Amino acid sequence: MKPFNDVFLRACRGEETPYVPVWYMRQAGRYQPEYRAIRKKYTFFEMSEIPEVCAEVTRLPVEQLGVDAAILFADIMTPLQHIGIDVEIKSGVGPVISNPIRSKRDVDLLGEIEPEKDVHTTLEAIRLLRQQLSVPLIGFAGAPFTLASYMIEGGPSKGYHMTKSMMHADPKTWRLLMEKLGKMTIDYLKAQVAAGAQALQVFDSWVGSVNAQDYQTFILPIMEEIFSELKKTGVPLIYFGIGTGHLLNEWNKLPVDVIGLDWRTSIDQARNMGITKTLQGNLDPSLLLASWEAIEKNTKQILDQGIKKPGYIFNLGHGIFPDVQVETLQKLTAYVHKYTQVQTVK
């Protein structure tokens, strides 16, 4: 096995690194021919529930792309199946829930997760990966607001009207739902660390749909509780969302180590706002379909901002999508490594 590469972990802690580490959200996925071949044999949840398959799919992009971290192959919906939510991942749609949450009674009926019983296959995959990987393994979970948005709307949404309506019209039920999802998230992620995950990312993909005041009132308290509890594990904590530039000052107060940026907020803009955490991001994934000249130009601009101070990780502003070519990501990873290694030496 190769020597262990800890550059990603050092960047998470804001330390000097010999080059900028790289990993990609959704780096295990349908853009890979090997993934598509495996996917023909299993449903999505079957893939994530067979430890050997989960480990193979997680490991594949590390070996193929040369990235500096692996992220566990799973879905933010994974733990919801075990607390009473009937969820199916539909191709071309996303998570679809047949028993949406609409009342306090629905929330009262939600159970609690028992990680070693309910997600033991996920935890076993983590244990396998720790033996197989020479880069850090990132565990992850969905944040309560983002999970709640699927649970209340019944699936993906553009406006999150029912979700935001519940926040304001029935704040007691909302608070109860946040508490239940918060506990689930803490228990699930602590179990991942106990199994061997070396960093954690919390995906709050859709929380950018709320304004800063509503975030402070209805969401911030549970995020403070989650990250305060996870801080006790000692592993780096990453918080990521889409369209969350207006929330970054609130995020900067949280006990997280890394803030993930989408492509709407530049590294310089975030730092000029006073963000002191390590930053992660943030090439627009759509550019991966552009010419190499366009990719290189935009990546260089991002890297030149990122390397101004320690504490920077290169990533996309959202996940890789199926139309991207493996060769493009291989070339991009090599470019980030080479360009920032030269700049560091200077």
C-alpha positions as CSV (number, residue, x, y, z in Angstrom):
1,M,0.0,0.0,0.0
2,K,1.1,3.6,-0.7
3,P,2.3,5.8,2.2
4,F,-0.7,7.6,3.7
5,N,-1.4,11.0,2.1
6,D,-2.6,13.4,4.8
7,V,-2.5,16.6,2.8
8,F,-6.3,17.0,2.8
9,L,-6.4,16.7,6.6
10,R,-3.6,19.2,7.0
11,A,-5.5,21.7,4.8
12,C,-8.7,21.1,6.9
13,R,-6.7,22.2,9.9
14,G,-5.4,25.3,8.2
15,E,-1.8,24.1,8.1
16,E,0.7,24.7,5.3
17,T,0.6,22.0,2.6
18,P,3.0,21.1,-0.2
19,Y,0.2,21.6,-2.8
20,V,-3.6,22.2,-2.7
21,P,-5.5,19.0,-2.1
22,V,-8.3,18.0,-4.4
23,W,-11.5,15.9,-4.1
24,Y,-14.8,16.2,-5.8
25,M,-18.3,16.0,-4.5
26,R,-20.1,13.1,-6.2
27,Q,-16.8,11.7,-7.3
28,A,-18.3,8.2,-7.3
29,G,-21.0,8.3,-9.9
30,R,-22.5,7.9,-13.3
31,Y,-19.8,9.6,-15.2
32,Q,-17.6,6.5,-14.6
33,P,-18.1,3.6,-17.0
34,E,-17.1,1.2,-14.2
35,Y,-19.8,2.7,-11.9
36,R,-22.4,2.3,-14.6
37,A,-21.5,-1.3,-15.1
38,I,-21.9,-2.0,-11.3
39,R,-25.1,0.0,-11.2
40,K,-26.7,-2.3,-13.8
41,K,-26.4,-5.2,-11.3
42,Y,-27.9,-3.4,-8.2
43,T,-30.3,-0.7,-7.1
44,F,-28.7,2.4,-5.6
45,F,-29.5,1.3,-2.0
46,E,-28.3,-2.3,-2.7
47,M,-24.9,-0.9,-3.8
48,S,-24.6,1.1,-0.6
49,E,-25.7,-1.8,1.6
50,I,-23.2,-4.4,0.3
51,P,-20.0,-3.4,2.1
52,E,-17.6,-4.8,-0.6
53,V,-19.5,-3.0,-3.4
54,C,-19.7,0.2,-1.4
55,A,-16.0,0.1,-0.7
56,E,-15.2,-0.6,-4.4
57,V,-17.3,2.3,-5.6
58,T,-15.8,4.7,-3.0
59,R,-12.3,3.6,-3.8
60,L,-12.6,3.7,-7.6
61,P,-12.3,7.5,-8.2
62,V,-9.3,7.7,-5.8
63,E,-7.5,5.3,-7.9
64,Q,-8.8,6.7,-11.2
65,L,-8.5,10.4,-10.6
66,G,-5.6,10.7,-8.1
67,V,-7.6,12.8,-5.6
68,D,-6.5,13.4,-2.1
69,A,-9.6,12.2,-0.2
70,A,-12.3,9.6,-0.6
71,I,-15.9,10.2,0.3
72,L,-18.1,7.4,1.4
73,F,-20.5,6.1,-1.2
74,A,-24.0,6.6,0.3
75,D,-26.9,8.9,0.1
76,I,-28.2,11.5,2.5
77,M,-31.4,9.6,2.5
78,T,-29.7,6.4,3.8
79,P,-30.5,6.8,7.5
80,L,-34.1,8.0,6.9
81,Q,-35.1,4.5,5.8
82,H,-34.5,3.4,9.4
83,I,-36.6,6.0,11.2
84,G,-39.8,5.3,9.3
85,I,-39.5,7.2,6.0
86,D,-40.4,5.3,2.9
87,V,-37.9,6.7,0.3
88,E,-36.9,5.6,-3.2
89,I,-34.2,7.0,-5.4
90,K,-35.9,7.5,-8.8
91,S,-33.6,7.9,-11.8
92,G,-33.8,11.4,-13.2
93,V,-35.8,12.6,-10.3
94,G,-34.0,12.0,-7.0
95,P,-35.4,10.9,-3.7
96,V,-39.1,10.4,-3.6
97,I,-41.0,9.9,-0.3
98,S,-44.3,8.1,-0.3
99,N,-45.2,9.1,3.4
100,P,-44.3,12.8,3.6
101,I,-44.3,14.6,6.9
102,R,-47.3,17.0,7.2
103,S,-48.2,17.1,10.9
104,K,-47.0,16.7,14.5
105,R,-48.4,13.1,14.5
106,D,-46.2,12.3,11.5
107,V,-43.1,13.6,13.4
108,D,-44.1,11.8,16.6
109,L,-44.2,8.5,14.6
110,L,-40.5,8.9,13.6
111,G,-38.2,6.5,15.3
112,E,-34.5,6.7,16.3
113,I,-31.6,5.2,14.4
114,E,-29.5,2.5,16.0
115,P,-26.3,2.7,13.8
116,E,-24.7,-0.6,14.6
117,K,-28.0,-2.3,13.8
118,D,-29.6,-0.1,11.1
119,V,-26.5,1.0,9.1
120,H,-24.1,-1.8,10.0
121,T,-23.3,-2.4,6.3
122,T,-22.3,1.2,5.9
123,L,-20.1,1.0,8.9
124,E,-18.6,-2.2,7.7
125,A,-17.8,-0.5,4.4
126,I,-15.9,2.2,6.3
127,R,-13.9,-0.4,8.2
128,L,-13.0,-2.1,4.9
129,L,-12.0,1.2,3.3
130,R,-9.7,2.2,6.2
131,Q,-7.7,-1.0,5.3
132,Q,-7.7,-0.2,1.6
133,L,-7.2,3.5,1.2
134,S,-4.0,5.6,1.4
135,V,-6.0,8.9,1.6
136,P,-8.4,10.1,4.2
137,L,-12.0,8.9,4.1
138,I,-14.8,11.5,4.5
139,G,-18.0,10.4,6.1
140,F,-21.1,12.5,5.6
141,A,-24.8,13.1,6.3
142,G,-27.6,15.5,5.3
143,A,-28.4,18.4,7.5
144,P,-31.8,18.6,9.2
145,F,-33.2,21.4,7.0
146,T,-32.2,19.6,3.7
147,L,-33.6,16.3,5.0
148,A,-36.8,17.9,6.2
149,S,-37.3,19.6,2.8
150,Y,-37.5,16.2,1.1
151,M,-39.6,14.7,4.0
152,I,-42.1,17.5,3.9
153,E,-42.3,18.2,0.2
154,G,-42.2,14.4,-0.7
155,G,-39.3,14.9,-3.0
156,P,-37.1,17.5,-4.7
157,S,-38.6,21.0,-4.7
158,K,-38.0,24.4,-6.4
159,G,-39.6,26.6,-3.9
160,Y,-39.7,24.6,-0.6
161,H,-43.1,26.2,0.0
162,M,-44.5,23.6,2.4
163,T,-41.2,23.3,4.3
164,K,-41.0,27.0,4.9
165,S,-44.7,27.2,5.7
166,M,-44.3,24.6,8.4
167,M,-41.4,26.6,9.9
168,H,-43.6,29.7,10.4
169,A,-47.1,28.2,10.8
170,D,-46.2,25.4,13.2
171,P,-42.9,26.2,14.8
172,K,-43.4,23.6,17.6
173,T,-43.7,20.8,15.1
174,W,-40.8,22.2,13.2
175,R,-38.6,22.3,16.3
176,L,-39.5,18.7,17.2
177,L,-38.6,17.6,13.7
178,M,-35.3,19.4,13.9
179,E,-34.5,17.8,17.2
180,K,-35.3,14.3,15.9
181,L,-33.2,14.8,12.7
182,G,-30.4,16.5,14.7
183,K,-30.1,13.5,17.0
184,M,-30.2,11.1,14.1
185,T,-27.4,13.1,12.3
186,I,-25.2,13.1,15.4
187,D,-25.7,9.4,16.1
188,Y,-25.1,8.5,12.5
189,L,-22.0,10.6,12.1
190,K,-20.4,9.6,15.4
191,A,-20.8,5.9,14.4
192,Q,-19.1,6.7,11.1
193,V,-16.1,8.2,13.0
194,A,-16.0,5.2,15.4
195,A,-15.9,2.9,12.3
196,G,-13.0,4.9,10.8
197,A,-14.1,8.0,9.0
198,Q,-11.4,10.7,9.3
199,A,-13.4,13.8,8.4
200,L,-17.1,14.6,8.1
201,Q,-19.1,16.7,5.7
202,V,-22.6,17.8,6.4
203,F,-24.6,18.6,3.3
204,D,-27.1,21.4,3.7
205,S,-27.7,21.5,0.0
206,W,-31.0,23.5,0.0
207,V,-30.7,25.7,3.0
208,G,-29.8,28.6,0.8
209,S,-33.5,28.9,0.1
210,V,-34.1,30.5,3.5
211,N,-33.1,34.1,4.5
212,A,-30.5,34.8,7.2
213,Q,-33.2,35.7,9.8
214,D,-35.1,32.4,9.3
215,Y,-31.8,30.5,9.4
216,Q,-30.9,32.1,12.7
217,T,-34.3,31.4,14.2
218,F,-35.3,28.0,12.8
219,I,-32.0,26.2,11.8
220,L,-29.0,27.6,13.5
221,P,-29.7,26.2,17.0
222,I,-29.8,22.6,15.7
223,M,-26.6,23.1,13.6
224,E,-24.8,24.5,16.7
225,E,-25.8,21.4,18.6
226,I,-24.8,19.0,15.9
227,F,-21.4,20.5,15.3
228,S,-20.7,21.0,19.0
229,E,-21.3,17.3,19.5
230,L,-19.3,16.2,16.4
231,K,-16.4,18.4,17.5
232,K,-15.9,15.9,20.3
233,T,-14.9,13.3,17.8
234,G,-11.7,15.2,16.9
235,V,-12.1,14.9,13.2
236,P,-12.3,17.9,10.8
237,L,-15.9,19.1,10.1
238,I,-17.1,20.5,6.8
239,Y,-20.3,22.4,6.1
240,F,-21.6,22.8,2.6
241,G,-24.7,24.2,0.9
242,I,-25.8,25.7,-2.4
243,G,-26.5,29.4,-2.7
244,T,-25.5,30.1,0.9
245,G,-23.4,33.2,0.5
246,H,-25.8,35.2,2.6
247,L,-25.4,32.7,5.4
248,L,-21.6,32.5,5.6
249,N,-21.3,34.9,8.5
250,E,-23.5,32.6,10.6
251,W,-21.6,29.6,9.4
252,N,-18.3,31.2,10.4
253,K,-19.5,31.2,14.1
254,L,-20.2,27.5,14.1
255,P,-17.6,25.0,15.4
256,V,-16.7,23.8,12.0
257,D,-13.3,23.6,10.4
258,V,-14.1,24.0,6.7
259,I,-16.8,25.9,4.8
260,G,-17.6,24.6,1.4
261,L,-18.5,27.3,-1.2
262,D,-20.6,26.9,-4.3
263,W,-19.5,28.8,-7.5
264,R,-21.6,31.9,-6.6
265,T,-19.2,33.2,-3.9
266,S,-15.5,33.5,-4.7
267,I,-12.7,32.6,-2.3
268,D,-11.7,36.2,-2.1
269,Q,-15.3,37.3,-1.4
270,A,-15.6,34.9,1.5
271,R,-12.3,35.9,3.0
272,N,-13.2,39.6,2.6
273,M,-16.4,38.9,4.5
274,G,-14.2,37.9,7.4
275,I,-14.6,34.1,7.0
276,T,-11.7,32.6,8.9
277,K,-12.3,28.9,8.3
278,T,-10.5,26.7,5.8
279,L,-12.4,27.2,2.5
280,Q,-13.3,24.4,0.0
281,G,-14.4,24.9,-3.6
282,N,-15.5,26.0,-6.0
283,L,-15.3,25.5,-9.8
284,D,-18.7,25.6,-11.4
285,P,-19.2,21.9,-12.5
286,S,-20.9,23.1,-15.7
287,L,-17.4,24.2,-16.9
288,L,-16.3,20.6,-16.9
289,L,-18.1,20.4,-20.3
290,A,-16.2,23.5,-21.7
291,S,-12.9,23.5,-23.5
292,W,-9.7,22.7,-21.5
293,E,-8.6,26.3,-22.0
294,A,-11.8,27.6,-20.2
295,I,-11.4,25.0,-17.4
296,E,-7.8,25.9,-16.9
297,K,-8.4,29.7,-16.9
298,N,-11.2,29.5,-14.4
299,T,-9.4,26.9,-12.2
300,K,-6.3,29.1,-12.1
301,Q,-8.3,32.1,-11.0
302,I,-9.7,30.1,-8.1
303,L,-6.4,28.6,-7.2
304,D,-4.6,32.0,-7.2
305,Q,-7.2,33.1,-4.6
306,G,-7.0,29.9,-2.6
307,I,-3.3,29.8,-2.2
308,K,-3.0,33.3,-0.7
309,K,-3.1,31.7,2.7
310,P,-3.0,28.2,4.2
311,G,-6.4,26.5,4.6
312,Y,-7.7,25.8,1.2
313,I,-9.1,22.7,-0.6
314,F,-10.0,22.5,-4.3
315,N,-13.4,21.1,-5.1
316,L,-16.3,21.8,-7.4
317,G,-19.2,24.2,-6.4
318,H,-21.5,21.2,-6.5
319,G,-21.3,17.5,-7.5
320,I,-20.0,16.0,-10.7
321,F,-22.8,15.1,-13.2
322,P,-23.1,12.2,-15.6
323,D,-22.0,14.0,-18.8
324,V,-18.5,14.7,-17.5
325,Q,-15.6,12.8,-19.0
326,V,-13.2,10.9,-16.7
327,E,-10.2,12.2,-18.6
328,T,-11.3,15.8,-17.9
329,L,-11.2,15.2,-14.1
330,Q,-7.9,13.4,-14.4
331,K,-6.4,16.3,-16.2
332,L,-7.9,18.8,-13.7
333,T,-6.6,17.0,-10.7
334,A,-3.1,16.8,-12.1
335,Y,-3.3,20.5,-13.1
336,V,-4.3,21.6,-9.5
337,H,-1.5,19.5,-8.0
338,K,1.2,20.7,-10.4
339,Y,0.2,24.4,-10.5
340,T,-0.1,24.8,-6.7
341,Q,3.0,22.7,-6.0
342,V,5.1,25.1,-8.2
343,Q,3.5,28.1,-6.6
344,T,4.2,26.7,-3.1
345,V,7.9,26.2,-4.0
346,K,8.1,29.8,-5.2
